[in-house]
Amino acid sequence: MKTLVIEGGHLLEGEITIGGAKNGAVALIPAALLSDEEVTIENVPNISDIDALIEILEYLGAKVISQGTKIKIDSRTIENKEIPESISTKLRASYYFMAALLGKFKKVVMYFPGGCNIGKRPIDQTLKAFSELGATIIEEDNKYTIFADELIGNNIYLDMPSVGATINALLSCVKAKGRSVIENAAKEPEIVNVATFLNNMGASITGAGTSRIIVDGVSNLKGSYIEVIPDRIEAGTYILAGALIGNNLKIKNVIPRHLEALTMKLKQMGASIKINKDFITVSKTNHLKPVSIKTLGYPGFPTDLQQPMTVLLCMASGLSKLEETIYENRFQNVTYLNKMGANIEINDNVLKIKGPTTFVGCDVLATDLRAGACMLLAGLVAKGQTRITKIEHILRGYENLLEKLKEVGAKIEIIE
């Protein structure tokens, strides 16, 4: 079992370059199956979730060539066969193969996806989209068989603006007959990235990034190229690290407007932050002000930064409140923050955080990906040594974690 060991209290100085967005890349790779020719995806992050997706591609018979951050995918040789539970449960994003294979072959057989244990995370809205297009869905013992003689364009209303359901609706609509309209769609930048990729192939998608997306079905999709957008969650995590213990820490390769929900809160707290065209510089600030935060879909405050943000709220002088509206089980990090010295109360889906806090290193657990990032930040600022177990969760979403942090002065290592 791997353990992340952090010696806290060391200033972070220098530059960190942000990689491609995990939440974009994990959708773009399954989307590649819809093309009738070879496609190229650039700026792919070096994380374990990508390895799991490539495993599924190769299992299906696709030809995959990885060259650093570039992946070439040729799906002309794939066989539409059942995706077994042993690989589908490795990550949540495996369910994008449901939509891609249904869109390409009008049939898919696979098991319920995996991912972090942060709540129920049902796929009912994805299945609703498939059903609206005319697909029949059979579910038995977590295995889904979904098929249709033909997918027919239709109006699809999502009960909530789910990112996954919006992307799956897109993937299943692009080769459907006629026009589809996705209402109450999620607006995240990663959705725009996927729509751009599909349009580059020859799809006809308008409105991505708004709550109403129109898709006119096409029969064929050609080869294309796409670059994964910078990872706003990775960027946000390192910006928070800079606000906690940075000295002019420069976060490069970012799209500032994707981070406005975070940077506006940091400014409200009185953090030292400077925003430029494609980089952000941040430093540790004493006497931070408490704030209230509510997680929402984009452009609201992202749920994926809620747990990392909790560490900074612990450093503010006074009472902060943090409301989680997306997932019902995303406070598993709180037990370990309190173990390290925080004063946090959980009231249903709201945290009451009293600061400032002096964190003291100890043994903690990464219960999920973003909880692991939270414990990492706490360890960087804590007195003494912090040991984090189950770090496989963290490595799923942060590429070259040790290298990036060591280069800016962190004392951090992984031991077996």
Secondary structure, DSSP 8 states (H G I E B T S, - for coil): --EEEEE----B-SEEE--B-HHHHHHHHHHGGG-SS-EEEES----HHHHHHHHHHHHHT-EEEEETTEEEEE-TT-----B-HHHHTT-GGGGHHHHHHHHHHSEEEEE------SS----HHHHHHHHHTT-EEEEETTEEEEE-S--B--EEE-SS--HHHHHHHHHHHTTSBSEEEEES----HHHHHHHHHHHHHT-EEE-TTSSEEEEE--S-----EEE--B-HHHHHHHHHHHHHHBSSEEEES--GGGGHHHHHHHHHHT-EEEE-SSEEEEE--SS----EEEB-STTSB-GGGHHHHHHHHHHSSEEEEEE--S-TT--TTHHHHHHTT-EEEEETTEEEEEE----B--EEE--SHHHHHHHHHHHHHSBSEEEEE-THHHHTT-TTHHHHHHHTT-EEEEE-
